[in-house]
Amino acid sequence: MSPLDFLRAYDPDRQALLDGALPASPLRIEDGDCVGVVLFNLGGPASLDEVEPFLYNLLMDPALLDVPVGGRLRHWLAKSVARLRAGTLRQEYEMIGGGAPVTRLAREQAEALEGHLNARYGEPIGARFRTFPAMRYGQPSIETAASRMAADGVDKVVLLPSYPQYSTATTGSAFAYWMALADAAERPSWPTTAVQEYAANPKYLQAVSERIDEALQRFPQDVRDEAVLVFSAHDTALRARSMQSDPYCCHVHSTVEQVMRLRGRDRPFYTAFQSLIGPNRWLSPATPTLLETLAEQGRRSVLVVPISFVTDHVNTTYELDIAARAEAERRGVEHFEVTAGLNTHPLFIEALGEATIAQLDLSVDVDQARRDQDGQPPAYPLRSLQELPRHDLNGSSAQCPTCGRTTGARQWARPDGREPNVSTERPAAPPNDPSGPAPDARSRKRS
């Protein structure tokens, strides 16, 4: 399917929103089934020659960029802008090795996940798992993944985004493209379920926290305790946010809140946003603006945590680790670090596995397979996302300053690690930090 074909077929009210046409209820698995897991990712240019077509595909995606032109006019506009911007972006990719690391890392994630699913769950369930990386812009494409699934004899399908927080610009775009291929009869159809988000999965949160600890070790010991955390997330689509139909900002704040709760709020923390492409900024504060403010207030040790990127990416390895670092140091920040991507962190792979298994209707007690090697039961049982309550953000540092909503991501476990109740506890207030901008989500709601 060409970008122009997808543009014409795209219907945001049906395809990209959280309550869209894709089923989210558990999928019944029978003995002997081959379960295909489609691991969606953004993708990227594998070489400098692929930068311009990659940019064109990005600019043509109506879920990523809400542009008030369509059809041939948008095609012409996207071609022109891609041609103009390709030179700058090629320089950025050249500085990080000549291509996007995300393609290799996504393949490694898929291989690790497939191994984990088969080793931990395959025999108890009586099913075989095959995992297929699928790049929204790049190779292997979603069409390639579907073709390989058909060749491998897949019986049932789980759609699994590598984006923990749901956004119409990422997960929504991938879901919409998957459905558009079926509508155009360009892929086979399978019984399917979709994982919408896992923004507060405890193992994902722990993996993020461990990456923070690893990065803190790179600070000199005498300033390590002074380092502040800046959680930097990608931006989201303007149209969906203005319609208040995209929960992305709430999911981001849920993730940050739960990571810092896990860490005992050990230091001041802030949340900011960086655009995936282009100069527009719709969520605030913008990451460069926040870093500038921290520098002006005398912060000399800053650790940036790319919270919505789970693989190393040009938006992290160049935009944060090179461009933002240079600007922060120019403004007086003496110690600046960026956490590594989760990539194949074992806990993140386990989180992906839990997100997959939770969406399957099984004839066995899957929690038996999740017991640790010492025989201890899992800290929380797996339930489908539809059965889980949502985190209550009301009055907490995670209450969303963008949309004002107080309902966050799905609650996999209570703070004590047990099964969540429908009524959740209100998070404790974060530490005061009167010398700086309001930590995390405590900025005033925008009108």
C-alpha positions in Angstrom: 0.0 0.0 0.0 1.4 3.4 -1.0 1.5 6.3 1.4 -1.0 8.0 -0.9 -3.4 5.0 -0.8 -3.2 5.0 3.0 -3.8 8.7 3.2 -7.0 8.3 1.2 -8.2 5.3 3.2 -7.4 6.7 6.7 -10.4 7.3 9.0 -9.2 8.5 12.4 -12.6 8.1 14.0 -12.5 4.4 13.1 -9.0 3.3 12.8 -6.5 5.1 15.1 -8.3 5.8 18.3 -8.1 3.7 21.4 -11.6 2.4 21.1 -11.3 1.7 17.4 -12.2 -1.3 15.3 -9.4 -3.7 16.4 -10.5 -6.2 19.1 -8.9 -5.8 22.5 -10.6 -8.8 24.2 -8.6 -12.0 25.0 -8.0 -14.3 22.0 -8.8 -18.0 22.6 -5.8 -20.2 22.0 -6.1 -23.9 21.3 -3.5 -26.6 21.7 -1.2 -26.6 18.7 -1.9 -23.0 17.6 0.9 -21.0 16.1 0.6 -17.5 17.6 2.1 -14.7 15.6 3.2 -11.6 17.5 3.5 -8.5 15.4 6.0 -6.2 17.1 5.3 -2.7 15.7 8.0 -0.1 15.6 8.6 3.2 14.0 11.5 2.1 11.9 14.1 4.2 10.2 16.4 4.5 7.2 19.0 1.7 7.1 21.3 3.9 5.0 21.8 7.5 4.1 20.2 6.8 0.7 16.9 5.9 2.5 16.6 9.1 4.4 14.6 11.0 1.9 12.0 8.2 1.2 11.8 7.7 5.0 11.0 11.3 5.5 8.4 11.3 2.7 6.6 8.3 4.4 6.6 10.2 7.7 5.2 13.3 6.2 2.4 11.4 4.4 1.1 9.7 7.5 -2.1 11.5 8.6 -2.0 9.9 12.0 1.4 11.4 12.7 1.0 14.8 11.1 -2.3 16.6 10.9 -1.9 18.7 7.7 -5.0 20.5 6.3 -4.3 19.2 2.7 -4.8 15.8 1.2 -4.4 13.8 -1.9 -2.0 14.9 -4.6 -1.3 18.2 -2.9 -0.1 16.5 0.3 2.0 14.1 -1.9 3.7 17.1 -3.6 4.2 18.9 -0.3 5.6 15.8 1.4 8.0 15.2 -1.5 9.2 18.8 -1.4 9.7 19.0 2.3 11.5 15.6 2.3 13.9 16.8 -0.3 14.6 20.0 1.6 15.0 18.3 5.0 16.9 15.2 3.9 20.3 16.9 3.8 20.1 17.9 7.5 18.7 14.5 8.6 21.4 12.7 6.7 24.0 14.6 8.7 22.3 13.6 11.9 22.3 9.9 10.9 25.9 10.1 9.7 26.9 11.3 13.2 25.3 8.2 14.8 26.7 5.6 12.4 25.1 6.2 9.0 21.7 4.7 9.6 19.0 4.1 12.1 19.9 1.7 14.9 16.2 1.0 15.5 15.9 -1.6 12.7 18.6 -3.8 14.1 17.5 -3.3 17.7 13.8 -4.1 16.9 14.9 -7.3 15.2 16.9 -8.2 18.3 13.9 -7.4 20.5 11.6 -9.7 18.4 14.1 -12.5 18.6 14.5 -12.1 22.4 10.7 -12.0 22.8 10.1 -15.0 20.7 12.6 -17.0 22.7 11.1 -15.8 26.0 7.5 -16.6 25.0 8.4 -20.1 23.8 10.7 -20.9 26.8 8.4 -19.6 29.5 4.9 -20.2 28.1 5.0 -22.4 25.0 4.9 -25.9 26.6 2.4 -25.1 29.4 0.0 -23.4 26.9 0.6 -26.0 24.1 1.2 -23.2 21.6 4.1 -22.1 19.4 5.1 -18.4 19.2 6.6 -16.6 16.3 7.4 -12.9 16.6 7.6 -10.6 13.6 9.1 -7.1 13.7 7.0 -4.7 11.6 8.3 -1.2 10.8 5.8 1.6 10.1 8.3 3.4 8.0 11.1 1.1 6.8 12.0 -2.5 6.5 10.8 -5.1 7.4 7.5 -3.4 6.6 4.1 -4.3 7.9 3.3 -6.0 4.6 6.5 -8.0 4.8 5.6 -9.1 8.3 2.2 -10.3 7.2 3.7 -12.2 4.2 6.1 -14.0 6.5 3.3 -14.8 8.9 1.3 -16.4 6.2 4.3 -18.4 5.0 5.0 -19.6 8.6 1.5 -20.9 9.1 0.4 -18.5 11.8 -3.1 -19.3 13.2 -3.8 -16.4 15.7 -2.3 -12.9 15.9 -1.4 -10.5 18.7 -0.6 -7.0 17.7 2.0 -5.7 20.1 3.3 -2.1 19.8 6.8 -1.4 21.0 5.4 1.9 22.3 4.4 1.4 26.0 2.1 4.6 26.0 -0.7 4.7 23.5 -0.6 7.5 20.9 -2.5 8.0 17.7 0.8 9.0 16.1 2.5 5.7 16.9 0.4 2.8 18.0 -2.7 4.3 16.4 -0.9 4.7 13.1 0.3 1.1 13.1 -3.1 -0.2 14.0 -4.7 1.9 11.3 -2.3 0.7 8.6 -2.8 -2.9 9.6 -6.6 -2.5 9.2 -6.2 -0.6 5.9 -4.2 -3.5 4.5 -7.1 -5.8 5.3 -9.7 -3.5 3.8 -7.7 -3.4 0.6 -7.2 -7.2 0.6 -3.4 -6.7 0.8 -2.9 -9.2 3.6 -4.5 -12.3 5.0 -6.9 -12.1 7.9 -6.5 -13.9 11.2 -8.3 -14.0 14.6 -6.6 -11.1 16.2 -6.3 -9.2 19.5 -4.4 -6.0 20.1 -2.3 -4.7 23.1 -3.1 -1.0 23.4 -0.7 0.0 26.1 1.5 -1.3 29.0 2.6 2.1 30.3 2.6 1.0 34.0 3.7 -2.6 33.7 5.9 -3.2 36.7 8.6 -4.9 34.8 8.8 -2.1 32.2 9.0 0.4 35.1 11.8 -1.6 36.8 13.7 -1.8 33.5 13.5 2.0 33.1 14.6 2.5 36.7 17.6 0.2 36.2 18.6 2.2 33.1 18.5 5.3 35.3 20.7 3.7 37.9 23.2 2.6 35.2 23.4 6.2 33.9 23.8 7.7 37.3 27.0 5.8 37.7 28.5 7.9 34.9 28.2 11.0 37.1 31.2 11.8 39.4 30.4 10.5 42.8 30.5 14.0 44.5 27.7 15.3 42.2 25.6 12.2 41.7 23.1 13.1 44.3 22.6 16.5 42.7 21.5 15.0 39.3 17.9 15.8 38.4 15.9 13.6 36.0 14.3 14.9 32.8 11.9 12.4 31.3 11.7 13.2 27.6 8.8 11.8 25.6 7.9 12.2 21.9 5.1 14.5 21.0 1.7 13.5 19.8 -0.8 14.4 17.1 -2.5 17.8 17.5 -5.9 16.7 16.1 -6.3 13.9 18.6 -5.2 15.9 21.5 -7.5 18.8 20.7 -10.4 16.4 20.5 -9.3 14.9 23.8 -9.4 11.5 22.3 -5.7 10.6 22.7 -4.7 9.4 26.2 -1.0 9.7 25.4 0.0 12.6 27.7 -1.8 10.8 30.6 0.0 7.6 29.9 3.3 9.4 29.9 2.6 11.0 33.2 1.4 7.7 34.6 4.7 6.1 33.6 6.8 8.8 35.1 4.8 8.8 38.3 5.1 5.0 38.8 8.8 5.0 38.0 9.5 7.7 40.6 7.2 6.0 43.1 9.3 2.8 42.6 12.4 4.8 43.2 11.1 6.4 46.3 11.2 9.8 44.7 14.9 9.9 45.3 15.5 13.2 43.4 13.7 16.1 41.6 12.2 15.0 38.3 10.5 16.7 35.3 8.6 15.6 32.2 9.1 17.2 28.8 8.3 16.5 25.2 10.2 16.4 21.9 8.6 16.2 18.5 9.2 13.2 16.3 9.6 15.4 13.3 9.3 19.1 12.4 9.4 22.3 14.5 5.8 22.2 15.8 5.4 21.7 19.6 2.0 20.8 21.0 2.7 19.4 24.4 4.7 21.3 27.0 7.2 21.9 28.2 9.4 21.2 25.2 12.6 19.3 26.2 15.0 22.0 24.9 13.0 24.7 26.8 13.0 22.8 30.0 16.8 22.1 29.8 17.4 25.8 29.2 15.3 26.7 32.2 17.2 24.2 34.4 20.5 25.6 33.2 19.4 29.1 34.0 18.4 28.1 37.5 21.9 26.7 38.2 21.3 23.0 37.7 24.7 21.5 36.8 23.9 17.8 36.7 21.1 16.6 34.4 20.1 13.0 33.4 17.7 12.7 30.5 15.5 9.6 30.3 13.9 9.0 26.9 10.7 7.6 28.4 8.6 6.7 25.3 11.5 5.4 23.2 12.3 1.8 23.9 15.2 1.4 21.5 18.1 3.7 20.7 16.8 6.1 18.0 18.0 9.2 16.2 15.7 11.2 18.5 17.7 10.0 21.4 21.2 9.2 20.1 21.5 12.5 18.1 18.8 14.9 19.3 19.4 14.3 23.0 22.9 12.8 23.4 24.5 15.1 20.9 22.4 18.2 20.1 20.8 18.7 23.5 24.1 17.8 25.3 26.0 20.5 23.4 23.4 23.1 24.1 23.1 22.2 27.8 26.9 22.4 28.2 27.0 25.7 26.4 24.5 27.0 28.9 26.6 25.8 31.9 25.4 22.3 32.6 28.6 20.5 33.6 27.4 16.9 33.8 24.9 15.8 31.2 23.9 12.2 30.5 21.2 10.3 28.6 20.0 6.8 29.6 20.5 4.0 27.1 17.4 2.5 25.4 15.7 -0.5 26.9 16.5 -2.5 23.8 16.7 -6.1 24.9 16.8 -5.5 28.7 15.5 -8.8 30.1 12.8 -7.1 32.2 11.5 -5.2 29.2 11.3 -8.4 27.2 9.4 -10.0 30.2 7.1 -6.9 30.1 6.4 -7.5 26.4 5.7 -11.2 27.2 3.3 -10.3 29.9 1.5 -7.8 27.6 1.1 -10.6 25.0 0.0 -13.4 27.3 -2.5 -11.2 29.2 -4.4 -10.8 25.9 -4.8 -14.6 25.4 -7.7 -16.8 26.6 -6.0 -20.0 27.8 -7.2 -23.3 29.2 -4.3 -23.4 31.7 -3.3 -21.3 34.7 -0.6 -19.2 33.0 0.5 -17.8 36.4 1.9 -21.2 37.2 4.4 -20.7 34.3 5.3 -17.3 35.7 6.7 -18.7 39.0 10.3 -17.9 39.7 12.9 -20.6 39.7 12.6 -20.8 43.5 8.9 -21.6 43.1 7.6 -18.4 44.5 4.3 -17.2 42.9 4.3 -14.1 40.7 3.8 -10.8 42.5 0.6 -10.0 40.5 -1.6 -12.2 38.3 -2.0 -11.5 34.6 -5.3 -10.1 33.6 -6.4 -8.8 30.2 -6.1 -5.0 29.9 -9.8 -4.6 29.8 -10.1 -6.1 33.3 -7.5 -3.8 34.9 -8.5 -0.6 36.6 -6.7 2.6 35.7 -4.3 4.6 37.8 -6.0 7.5 39.6 -4.0 10.6 38.9 -6.3 13.0 40.8 -4.3 15.2 43.1 -1.0 13.5 42.3 2.1 14.7 40.5 0.9 12.8 37.5 -2.4 14.6 37.0 -2.1 15.6 33.4 -1.4 19.3 33.0 -2.3 19.2 29.3 -5.8 17.9 29.3 -6.7 17.9 33.0 -7.8 14.3 33.0 -7.2 12.3 36.1 -7.4 8.8 34.6 -4.1 7.2 33.8 -2.7 4.0 32.4 -3.9 0.5 33.3 -2.9 -0.6 36.8 -1.1 -4.0 36.6 -0.4 -4.1 40.3 -0.8 -2.1 43.4 2.1 -0.3 44.9 2.5 -3.2 47.3 2.8 -5.5 44.4 -0.5 -7.3 44.9 -3.4 -7.6 42.5 -5.0 -4.2 41.9 -8.4 -3.2 43.3 -10.9 -1.2 41.4 -10.4 1.6 44.0 -6.8 2.7 43.8 -4.8 4.6 46.4 -3.9 8.2 45.7 -0.1 8.6 45.2 1.8 10.6 47.7 2.9 14.1 46.9 6.4 14.4 45.4 9.1 16.3 47.2 9.1 20.1 47.1 11.6 21.7 44.8 10.9 25.4 45.2 14.2 26.4 43.4 13.2 25.0 40.0 10.3 24.6 37.6 7.5 22.5 38.9 8.7 18.9 39.0 6.9 16.4 36.7 3.3 17.4 36.0 2.8 20.3 38.3 2.7 23.0 35.8 -0.5 25.0 35.3 -3.1 23.6 33.0 -3.0 25.3 29.6 -6.2 27.0 28.5 
